[in-house]
Amino acid sequence: MIKSQAGLNSYKISVKDWVEKTNAIGLKATAGRYGGTYAHPDIAFEFGMWISPILKFT
């Protein structure tokens, strides 16, 4: 399902679904008052560089 819809602009998947469907490690999503999405530092830096390419060159 992920592969067939991944190219669509309207496709969205939650972190929780991603972890469950791909057995991903290094990501964690918790719900609730003090919940949030947490990632291994390497994953977080790669995501930051994807959002702002300037980070990649500094």
PQR file of N, CA, C, O and H, with PARSE charges and radii, in Angstrom:
ATOM      1  N   MET A   1       0.818  -1.193   0.000 -0.4000 1.5000
ATOM      2  CA  MET A   1       0.000   0.000   0.000 -0.0000 2.0000
ATOM      3  C   MET A   1       0.864   1.260   0.000  0.5500 1.7000
ATOM      4  O   MET A   1       0.565   2.206  -0.728 -0.5500 1.4000
ATOM      5  N   ILE A   2       1.905   1.290   0.784 -0.4000 1.5000
ATOM      6  CA  ILE A   2       2.763   2.476   0.858 -0.0000 2.0000
ATOM      7  C   ILE A   2       3.404   2.741  -0.500  0.5500 1.7000
ATOM      8  O   ILE A   2       3.408   3.875  -0.977 -0.5500 1.4000
ATOM      9  H   ILE A   2       2.148   0.522   1.375  0.4000 1.0000
ATOM     10  N   LYS A   3       3.939   1.708  -1.113 -0.4000 1.5000
ATOM     11  CA  LYS A   3       4.665   1.865  -2.380 -0.0000 2.0000
ATOM     12  C   LYS A   3       3.754   2.373  -3.499  0.5500 1.7000
ATOM     13  O   LYS A   3       4.176   3.187  -4.320 -0.5500 1.4000
ATOM     14  H   LYS A   3       3.936   0.786  -0.725  0.4000 1.0000
ATOM     15  N   SER A   4       2.521   1.901  -3.533 -0.4000 1.5000
ATOM     16  CA  SER A   4       1.623   2.299  -4.622 -0.0000 2.0000
ATOM     17  C   SER A   4       1.111   3.733  -4.473  0.5500 1.7000
ATOM     18  O   SER A   4       0.715   4.343  -5.466 -0.5500 1.4000
ATOM     19  H   SER A   4       2.178   1.240  -2.866  0.4000 1.0000
ATOM     20  N   GLN A   5       1.111   4.280  -3.267 -0.4000 1.5000
ATOM     21  CA  GLN A   5       0.571   5.616  -3.050 -0.0000 2.0000
ATOM     22  C   GLN A   5       1.642   6.654  -2.718  0.5500 1.7000
ATOM     23  O   GLN A   5       1.325   7.838  -2.595 -0.5500 1.4000
ATOM     24  H   GLN A   5       1.432   3.785  -2.460  0.4000 1.0000
ATOM     25  N   ALA A   6       2.873   6.249  -2.573 -0.4000 1.5000
ATOM     26  CA  ALA A   6       3.934   7.143  -2.100 -0.0000 2.0000
ATOM     27  C   ALA A   6       4.162   8.350  -3.005  0.5500 1.7000
ATOM     28  O   ALA A   6       4.564   9.400  -2.504 -0.5500 1.4000
ATOM     29  H   ALA A   6       3.130   5.288  -2.673  0.4000 1.0000
ATOM     30  N   GLY A   7       3.932   8.254  -4.281 -0.4000 1.5000
ATOM     31  CA  GLY A   7       4.175   9.364  -5.195 -0.0000 2.0000
ATOM     32  C   GLY A   7       3.059  10.391  -5.238  0.5500 1.7000
ATOM     33  O   GLY A   7       3.217  11.445  -5.855 -0.5500 1.4000
ATOM     34  H   GLY A   7       3.605   7.400  -4.688  0.4000 1.0000
ATOM     35  N   LEU A   8       1.959  10.114  -4.610 -0.4000 1.5000
ATOM     36  CA  LEU A   8       0.820  11.022  -4.643 -0.0000 2.0000
ATOM     37  C   LEU A   8       1.019  12.169  -3.666  0.5500 1.7000
ATOM     38  O   LEU A   8       1.469  11.957  -2.540 -0.5500 1.4000
ATOM     39  H   LEU A   8       1.831   9.258  -4.109  0.4000 1.0000
ATOM     40  N   ASN A   9       0.689  13.377  -4.086 -0.4000 1.5000
ATOM     41  CA  ASN A   9       0.796  14.535  -3.201 -0.0000 2.0000
ATOM     42  C   ASN A   9      -0.162  14.450  -2.029  0.5500 1.7000
ATOM     43  O   ASN A   9       0.098  15.021  -0.970 -0.5500 1.4000
ATOM     44  H   ASN A   9       0.323  13.550  -5.000  0.4000 1.0000
ATOM     45  N   SER A  10      -1.262  13.749  -2.208 -0.4000 1.5000
ATOM     46  CA  SER A  10      -2.275  13.675  -1.158 -0.0000 2.0000
ATOM     47  C   SER A  10      -2.023  12.548  -0.163  0.5500 1.7000
ATOM     48  O   SER A  10      -2.758  12.426   0.817 -0.5500 1.4000
ATOM     49  H   SER A  10      -1.473  13.286  -3.069  0.4000 1.0000
ATOM     50  N   TYR A  11      -1.014  11.729  -0.388 -0.4000 1.5000
ATOM     51  CA  TYR A  11      -0.760  10.590   0.499 -0.0000 2.0000
ATOM     52  C   TYR A  11      -0.116  11.043   1.797  0.5500 1.7000
ATOM     53  O   TYR A  11       0.879  11.769   1.794 -0.5500 1.4000
ATOM     54  H   TYR A  11      -0.416  11.828  -1.184  0.4000 1.0000
ATOM     55  N   LYS A  12      -0.695  10.605   2.905 -0.4000 1.5000
ATOM     56  CA  LYS A  12      -0.166  10.933   4.227 -0.0000 2.0000
ATOM     57  C   LYS A  12      -0.135   9.664   5.048  0.5500 1.7000
ATOM     58  O   LYS A  12      -1.035   8.830   4.947 -0.5500 1.4000
ATOM     59  H   LYS A  12      -1.503  10.015   2.907  0.4000 1.0000
ATOM     60  N   ILE A  13       0.893   9.515   5.859 -0.4000 1.5000
ATOM     61  CA  ILE A  13       0.986   8.381   6.758 -0.0000 2.0000
ATOM     62  C   ILE A  13       1.539   8.892   8.086  0.5500 1.7000
ATOM     63  O   ILE A  13       2.469   9.698   8.114 -0.5500 1.4000
ATOM     64  H   ILE A  13       1.624  10.193   5.941  0.4000 1.0000
ATOM     65  N   SER A  14       0.968   8.424   9.159 -0.4000 1.5000
ATOM     66  CA  SER A  14       1.432   8.862  10.473 -0.0000 2.0000
ATOM     67  C   SER A  14       2.710   8.108  10.850  0.5500 1.7000
ATOM     68  O   SER A  14       3.011   7.051  10.297 -0.5500 1.4000
ATOM     69  H   SER A  14       0.213   7.769   9.136  0.4000 1.0000
ATOM     70  N   VAL A  15       3.443   8.669  11.789 -0.4000 1.5000
ATOM     71  CA  VAL A  15       4.669   8.013  12.257 -0.0000 2.0000
ATOM     72  C   VAL A  15       4.327   6.659  12.857  0.5500 1.7000
ATOM     73  O   VAL A  15       5.031   5.674  12.637 -0.5500 1.4000
ATOM     74  H   VAL A  15       3.199   9.528  12.239  0.4000 1.0000
ATOM     75  N   LYS A  16       3.253   6.622  13.605 -0.4000 1.5000
ATOM     76  CA  LYS A  16       2.841   5.361  14.240 -0.0000 2.0000
ATOM     77  C   LYS A  16       2.552   4.290  13.187  0.5500 1.7000
ATOM     78  O   LYS A  16       2.986   3.147  13.335 -0.5500 1.4000
ATOM     79  H   LYS A  16       2.681   7.422  13.784  0.4000 1.0000
ATOM     80  N   ASP A  17       1.825   4.647  12.129 -0.4000 1.5000
ATOM     81  CA  ASP A  17       1.537   3.699  11.044 -0.0000 2.0000
ATOM     82  C   ASP A  17       2.817   3.284  10.324  0.5500 1.7000
ATOM     83  O   ASP A  17       2.994   2.109  10.000 -0.5500 1.4000
ATOM     84  H   ASP A  17       1.472   5.575  12.009  0.4000 1.0000
ATOM     85  N   TRP A  18       3.714   4.244  10.072 -0.4000 1.5000
ATOM     86  CA  TRP A  18       4.981   3.946   9.402 -0.0000 2.0000
ATOM     87  C   TRP A  18       5.789   2.913  10.193  0.5500 1.7000
ATOM     88  O   TRP A  18       6.304   1.952   9.622 -0.5500 1.4000
ATOM     89  H   TRP A  18       3.571   5.198  10.335  0.4000 1.0000
ATOM     90  N   VAL A  19       5.896   3.116  11.500 -0.4000 1.5000
ATOM     91  CA  VAL A  19       6.658   2.201  12.353 -0.0000 2.0000
ATOM     92  C   VAL A  19       6.021   0.815  12.343  0.5500 1.7000
ATOM     93  O   VAL A  19       6.725  -0.191  12.256 -0.5500 1.4000
ATOM     94  H   VAL A  19       5.478   3.897  11.964  0.4000 1.0000
ATOM     95  N   GLU A  20       4.689   0.758  12.432 -0.4000 1.5000
ATOM     96  CA  GLU A  20       4.000  -0.529  12.438 -0.0000 2.0000
ATOM     97  C   GLU A  20       4.140  -1.270  11.112  0.5500 1.7000
ATOM     98  O   GLU A  20       4.347  -2.483  11.099 -0.5500 1.4000
ATOM     99  H   GLU A  20       4.117   1.576  12.502  0.4000 1.0000
ATOM    100  N   LYS A  21       4.028  -0.551   9.999 -0.4000 1.5000
ATOM    101  CA  LYS A  21       4.025  -1.204   8.685 -0.0000 2.0000
ATOM    102  C   LYS A  21       5.421  -1.559   8.185  0.5500 1.7000
ATOM    103  O   LYS A  21       5.571  -2.487   7.390 -0.5500 1.4000
ATOM    104  H   LYS A  21       3.859   0.435  10.010  0.4000 1.0000
ATOM    105  N   THR A  22       6.440  -0.839   8.635 -0.4000 1.5000
ATOM    106  CA  THR A  22       7.793  -1.075   8.123 -0.0000 2.0000
ATOM    107  C   THR A  22       8.741  -1.635   9.171  0.5500 1.7000
ATOM    108  O   THR A  22       9.903  -1.905   8.866 -0.5500 1.4000
ATOM    109  H   THR A  22       6.318  -0.085   9.281  0.4000 1.0000
ATOM    110  N   ASN A  23       8.271  -1.814  10.391 -0.4000 1.5000
ATOM    111  CA  ASN A  23       9.128  -2.259  11.499 -0.0000 2.0000
ATOM    112  C   ASN A  23      10.330  -1.332  11.671  0.5500 1.7000
ATOM    113  O   ASN A  23      11.440  -1.778  11.961 -0.5500 1.4000
ATOM    114  H   ASN A  23       7.328  -1.595  10.638  0.4000 1.0000
ATOM    115  N   ALA A  24      10.089  -0.048  11.490 -0.4000 1.5000
ATOM    116  CA  ALA A  24      11.151   0.953  11.572 -0.0000 2.0000
ATOM    117  C   ALA A  24      11.686   1.053  12.997  0.5500 1.7000
ATOM    118  O   ALA A  24      10.944   0.920  13.970 -0.5500 1.4000
ATOM    119  H   ALA A  24       9.188   0.314  11.255  0.4000 1.0000
ATOM    120  N   ILE A  25      12.981   1.288  13.094 -0.4000 1.5000
ATOM    121  CA  ILE A  25      13.587   1.568  14.390 -0.0000 2.0000
ATOM    122  C   ILE A  25      14.157   2.974  14.326  0.5500 1.7000
ATOM    123  O   ILE A  25      14.452   3.474  13.241 -0.5500 1.4000
ATOM    124  H   ILE A  25      13.584   1.397  12.303  0.4000 1.0000
ATOM    125  N   GLY A  26      14.312   3.602  15.448 -0.4000 1.5000
ATOM    126  CA  GLY A  26      14.850   4.959  15.462 -0.0000 2.0000
ATOM    127  C   GLY A  26      13.780   6.029  15.458  0.5500 1.7000
ATOM    128  O   GLY A  26      14.097   7.216  15.524 -0.5500 1.4000
ATOM    129  H   GLY A  26      14.072   3.196  16.330  0.4000 1.0000
ATOM    130  N   LEU A  27      12.518   5.634  15.381 -0.4000 1.5000
ATOM    131  CA  LEU A  27      11.391   6.567  15.444 -0.0000 2.0000
ATOM    132  C   LEU A  27      10.435   6.110  16.525  0.5500 1.7000
ATOM    133  O   LEU A  27      10.245   4.912  16.731 -0.5500 1.4000
ATOM    134  H   LEU A  27      12.260   4.670  15.327  0.4000 1.0000
ATOM    135  N   LYS A  28       9.834   7.066  17.215 -0.4000 1.5000
ATOM    136  CA  LYS A  28       8.872   6.741  18.256 -0.0000 2.0000
ATOM    137  C   LYS A  28       7.810   7.831  18.301  0.5500 1.7000
ATOM    138  O   LYS A  28       8.125   9.021  18.312 -0.5500 1.4000
ATOM    139  H   LYS A  28       9.988   8.040  17.047  0.4000 1.0000
ATOM    140  N   ALA A  29       6.558   7.413  18.327 -0.4000 1.5000
ATOM    141  CA  ALA A  29       5.449   8.353  18.446 -0.0000 2.0000
ATOM    142  C   ALA A  29       4.647   7.975  19.679  0.5500 1.7000
ATOM    143  O   ALA A  29       4.240   6.825  19.840 -0.5500 1.4000
ATOM    144  H   ALA A  29       6.303   6.446  18.318  0.4000 1.0000
ATOM    145  N   THR A  30       4.424   8.949  20.543 -0.4000 1.5000
ATOM    146  CA  THR A  30       3.620   8.713  21.737 -0.0000 2.0000
ATOM    147  C   THR A  30       2.488   9.730  21.781  0.5500 1.7000
ATOM    148  O   THR A  30       2.661  10.897  21.427 -0.5500 1.4000
ATOM    149  H   THR A  30       4.754   9.884  20.412  0.4000 1.0000
ATOM    150  N   ALA A  31       1.349   9.270  22.215 -0.4000 1.5000
ATOM    151  CA  ALA A  31       0.173  10.136  22.304 -0.0000 2.0000
ATOM    152  C   ALA A  31       0.023  10.642  23.739  0.5500 1.7000
ATOM    153  O   ALA A  31       0.677  10.153  24.660 -0.5500 1.4000
ATOM    154  H   ALA A  31       1.209   8.323  22.502  0.4000 1.0000
ATOM    155  N   GLY A  32      -0.830  11.606  23.902 -0.4000 1.5000
ATOM    156  CA  GLY A  32      -1.123  12.087  25.237 -0.0000 2.0000
ATOM    157  C   GLY A  32      -0.567  13.470  25.512  0.5500 1.7000
ATOM    158  O   GLY A  32      -0.003  14.124  24.635 -0.5500 1.4000
ATOM    159  H   GLY A  32      -1.362  12.004  23.154  0.4000 1.0000
ATOM    160  N   ARG A  33      -0.740  13.893  26.739 -0.4000 1.5000
ATOM    161  CA  ARG A  33      -0.356  15.243  27.137 -0.0000 2.0000
ATOM    162  C   ARG A  33       1.127  15.534  26.912  0.5500 1.7000
ATOM    163  O   ARG A  33       1.482  16.610  26.432 -0.5500 1.4000
ATOM    164  H   ARG A  33      -1.198  13.361  27.452  0.4000 1.0000
ATOM    165  N   TYR A  34       1.978  14.595  27.252 -0.4000 1.5000
ATOM    166  CA  TYR A  34       3.424  14.792  27.081 -0.0000 2.0000
ATOM    167  C   TYR A  34       3.964  13.963  25.917  0.5500 1.7000
ATOM    168  O   TYR A  34       5.151  13.639  25.871 -0.5500 1.4000
ATOM    169  H   TYR A  34       1.690  13.721  27.642  0.4000 1.0000
ATOM    170  N   GLY A  35       3.106  13.634  25.008 -0.4000 1.5000
ATOM    171  CA  GLY A  35       3.497  12.828  23.862 -0.0000 2.0000
ATOM    172  C   GLY A  35       4.231  13.651  22.819  0.5500 1.7000
ATOM    173  O   GLY A  35       4.408  14.861  22.963 -0.5500 1.4000
ATOM    174  H   GLY A  35       2.142  13.897  25.045  0.4000 1.0000
ATOM    175  N   GLY A  36       4.645  12.980  21.789 -0.4000 1.5000
ATOM    176  CA  GLY A  36       5.338  13.650  20.699 -0.0000 2.0000
ATOM    177  C   GLY A  36       5.961  12.631  19.768  0.5500 1.7000
ATOM    178  O   GLY A  36       5.755  11.426  19.914 -0.5500 1.4000
ATOM    179  H   GLY A  36       4.502  11.997  21.672  0.4000 1.0000
ATOM    180  N   THR A  37       6.714  13.121  18.824 -0.4000 1.5000
ATOM    181  CA  THR A  37       7.422  12.270  17.886 -0.0000 2.0000
ATOM    182  C   THR A  37       8.909  12.452  18.131  0.5500 1.7000
ATOM    183  O   THR A  37       9.423  13.570  18.141 -0.5500 1.4000
ATOM    184  H   THR A  37       6.882  14.099  18.706  0.4000 1.0000
ATOM    185  N   TYR A  38       9.577  11.350  18.325 -0.4000 1.5000
ATOM    186  CA  TYR A  38      10.997  11.373  18.629 -0.0000 2.0000
ATOM    187  C   TYR A  38      11.743  10.553  17.589  0.5500 1.7000
ATOM    188  O   TYR A  38      11.260   9.514  17.141 -0.5500 1.4000
ATOM    189  H   TYR A  38       9.159  10.441  18.317  0.4000 1.0000
ATOM    190  N   ALA A  39      12.928  11.030  17.206 -0.4000 1.5000
ATOM    191  CA  ALA A  39      13.727  10.332  16.206 -0.0000 2.0000
ATOM    192  C   ALA A  39      15.176  10.279  16.648  0.5500 1.7000
ATOM    193  O   ALA A  39      15.645  11.129  17.404 -0.5500 1.4000
ATOM    194  H   ALA A  39      13.320  11.875  17.570  0.4000 1.0000
ATOM    195  N   HIS A  40      15.867   9.277  16.169 -0.4000 1.5000
ATOM    196  CA  HIS A  40      17.305   9.181  16.381 -0.0000 2.0000
ATOM    197  C   HIS A  40      17.931  10.440  15.792  0.5500 1.7000
ATOM    198  O   HIS A  40      17.454  10.938  14.773 -0.5500 1.4000
ATOM    199  H   HIS A  40      15.486   8.586  15.554  0.4000 1.0000
ATOM    200  N   PRO A  41      19.001  10.973  16.415 -0.5600 1.5000
ATOM    201  CA  PRO A  41      19.610  12.217  15.908  0.2800 2.0000
ATOM    202  C   PRO A  41      19.986  12.173  14.424  0.5500 1.7000
ATOM    203  O   PRO A  41      19.850  13.183  13.734 -0.5500 1.4000
ATOM    204  N   ASP A  42      20.449  11.042  13.923 -0.4000 1.5000
ATOM    205  CA  ASP A  42      20.794  10.952  12.496 -0.0000 2.0000
ATOM    206  C   ASP A  42      19.570  11.155  11.609  0.5500 1.7000
ATOM    207  O   ASP A  42      19.647  11.813  10.572 -0.5500 1.4000
ATOM    208  H   ASP A  42      20.560  10.221  14.483  0.4000 1.0000
ATOM    209  N   ILE A  43      18.448  10.587  12.023 -0.4000 1.5000
ATOM    210  CA  ILE A  43      17.210  10.747  11.254 -0.0000 2.0000
ATOM    211  C   ILE A  43      16.748  12.200  11.324  0.5500 1.7000
ATOM    212  O   ILE A  43      16.328  12.768  10.315 -0.5500 1.4000
ATOM    213  H   ILE A  43      18.386  10.053  12.865  0.4000 1.0000
ATOM    214  N   ALA A  44      16.824  12.801  12.507 -0.4000 1.5000
ATOM    215  CA  ALA A  44      16.395  14.187  12.673 -0.0000 2.0000
ATOM    216  C   ALA A  44      17.232  15.141  11.820  0.5500 1.7000
ATOM    217  O   ALA A  44      16.685  16.051  11.197 -0.5500 1.4000
ATOM    218  H   ALA A  44      17.165  12.340  13.326  0.4000 1.0000
ATOM    219  N   PHE A  45      18.552  14.944  11.784 -0.4000 1.5000
ATOM    220  CA  PHE A  45      19.413  15.811  10.967 -0.0000 2.0000
ATOM    221  C   PHE A  45      19.121  15.655   9.483  0.5500 1.7000
ATOM    222  O   PHE A  45      19.084  16.648   8.756 -0.5500 1.4000
ATOM    223  H   PHE A  45      18.997  14.204  12.289  0.4000 1.0000
ATOM    224  N   GLU A  46      18.913  14.426   9.021 -0.4000 1.5000
ATOM    225  CA  GLU A  46      18.586  14.210   7.606 -0.0000 2.0000
ATOM    226  C   GLU A  46      17.269  14.896   7.247  0.5500 1.7000
ATOM    227  O   GLU A  46      17.148  15.504   6.183 -0.5500 1.4000
ATOM    228  H   GLU A  46      18.944  13.620   9.612  0.4000 1.0000
ATOM    229  N   PHE A  47      16.281  14.795   8.143 -0.4000 1.5000
ATOM    230  CA  PHE A  47      15.003  15.454   7.899 -0.0000 2.0000
ATOM    231  C   PHE A  47      15.184  16.963   7.837  0.5500 1.7000
ATOM    232  O   PHE A  47      14.622  17.623   6.963 -0.5500 1.4000
ATOM    233  H   PHE A  47      16.380  14.302   9.008  0.4000 1.0000
ATOM    234  N   GLY A  48      15.963  17.507   8.756 -0.4000 1.5000
ATOM    235  CA  GLY A  48      16.227  18.945   8.760 -0.0000 2.0000
ATOM    236  C   GLY A  48      16.904  19.406   7.481  0.5500 1.7000
ATOM    237  O   GLY A  48      16.588  20.474   6.957 -0.5500 1.4000
ATOM    238  H   GLY A  48      16.420  16.970   9.466  0.4000 1.0000
ATOM    239  N   MET A  49      17.842  18.598   6.973 -0.4000 1.5000
ATOM    240  CA  MET A  49      18.530  18.958   5.728 -0.0000 2.0000
ATOM    241  C   MET A  49      17.597  18.863   4.535  0.5500 1.7000
ATOM    242  O   MET A  49      17.769  19.591   3.557 -0.5500 1.4000
ATOM    243  H   MET A  49      18.099  17.731   7.399  0.4000 1.0000
ATOM    244  N   TRP A  50      16.603  17.971   4.600 -0.4000 1.5000
ATOM    245  CA  TRP A  50      15.624  17.861   3.521 -0.0000 2.0000
ATOM    246  C   TRP A  50      14.735  19.101   3.507  0.5500 1.7000
ATOM    247  O   TRP A  50      14.383  19.603   2.439 -0.5500 1.4000
ATOM    248  H   TRP A  50      16.463  17.380   5.394  0.4000 1.0000
ATOM    249  N   ILE A  51      14.370  19.595   4.692 -0.4000 1.5000
ATOM    250  CA  ILE A  51      13.526  20.776   4.785 -0.0000 2.0000
ATOM    251  C   ILE A  51      14.294  22.023   4.370  0.5500 1.7000
ATOM    252  O   ILE A  51      13.753  22.862   3.649 -0.5500 1.4000
ATOM    253  H   ILE A  51      14.656  19.187   5.559  0.4000 1.0000
ATOM    254  N   SER A  52      15.544  22.166   4.808 -0.4000 1.5000
ATOM    255  CA  SER A  52      16.346  23.338   4.510 -0.0000 2.0000
ATOM    256  C   SER A  52      17.732  22.910   4.023  0.5500 1.7000
ATOM    257  O   SER A  52      18.618  22.638   4.833 -0.5500 1.4000
ATOM    258  H   SER A  52      15.983  21.486   5.394  0.4000 1.0000
ATOM    259  N   PRO A  53      17.919  22.852   2.698 -0.5600 1.5000
ATOM    260  CA  PRO A  53      19.202  22.402   2.149  0.2800 2.0000
ATOM    261  C   PRO A  53      20.399  23.218   2.640  0.5500 1.7000
ATOM    262  O   PRO A  53      21.528  22.730   2.599 -0.5500 1.4000
ATOM    263  N   ILE A  54      20.174  24.440   3.099 -0.4000 1.5000
ATOM    264  CA  ILE A  54      21.279  25.254   3.630 -0.0000 2.0000
ATOM    265  C   ILE A  54      21.953  24.553   4.808  0.5500 1.7000
ATOM    266  O   ILE A  54      23.161  24.689   5.000 -0.5500 1.4000
ATOM    267  H   ILE A  54      19.256  24.836   3.132  0.4000 1.0000
ATOM    268  N   LEU A  55      21.186  23.808   5.593 -0.4000 1.5000
ATOM    269  CA  LEU A  55      21.755  23.084   6.716 -0.0000 2.0000
ATOM    270  C   LEU A  55      22.807  22.066   6.274  0.5500 1.7000
ATOM    271  O   LEU A  55      23.755  21.780   7.006 -0.5500 1.4000
ATOM    272  H   LEU A  55      20.205  23.697   5.437  0.4000 1.0000
ATOM    273  N   LYS A  56      22.629  21.530   5.078 -0.4000 1.5000
ATOM    274  CA  LYS A  56      23.539  20.504   4.572 -0.0000 2.0000
ATOM    275  C   LYS A  56      24.927  21.097   4.286  0.5500 1.7000
ATOM    276  O   LYS A  56      25.929  20.384   4.345 -0.5500 1.4000
ATOM    277  H   LYS A  56      21.859  21.762   4.484  0.4000 1.0000
ATOM    278  N   PHE A  57      24.985  22.360   3.985 -0.4000 1.5000
ATOM    279  CA  PHE A  57      26.252  22.975   3.581 -0.0000 2.0000
ATOM    280  C   PHE A  57      26.887  23.849   4.660  0.5500 1.7000
ATOM    281  O   PHE A  57      27.908  24.493   4.415 -0.5500 1.4000
ATOM    282  H   PHE A  57      24.171  22.940   3.936  0.4000 1.0000
ATOM    283  N   THR A  58      26.291  23.876   5.850 -0.4000 1.5000
ATOM    284  CA  THR A  58      26.880  24.689   6.915 -0.0000 2.0000
ATOM    285  C   THR A  58      27.590  23.839   7.927  0.5500 1.7000
ATOM    286  O   THR A  58      28.144  24.364   8.894 -0.5500 1.4000
ATOM    287  H   THR A  58      25.463  23.353   6.049  0.4000 1.0000
TER
END
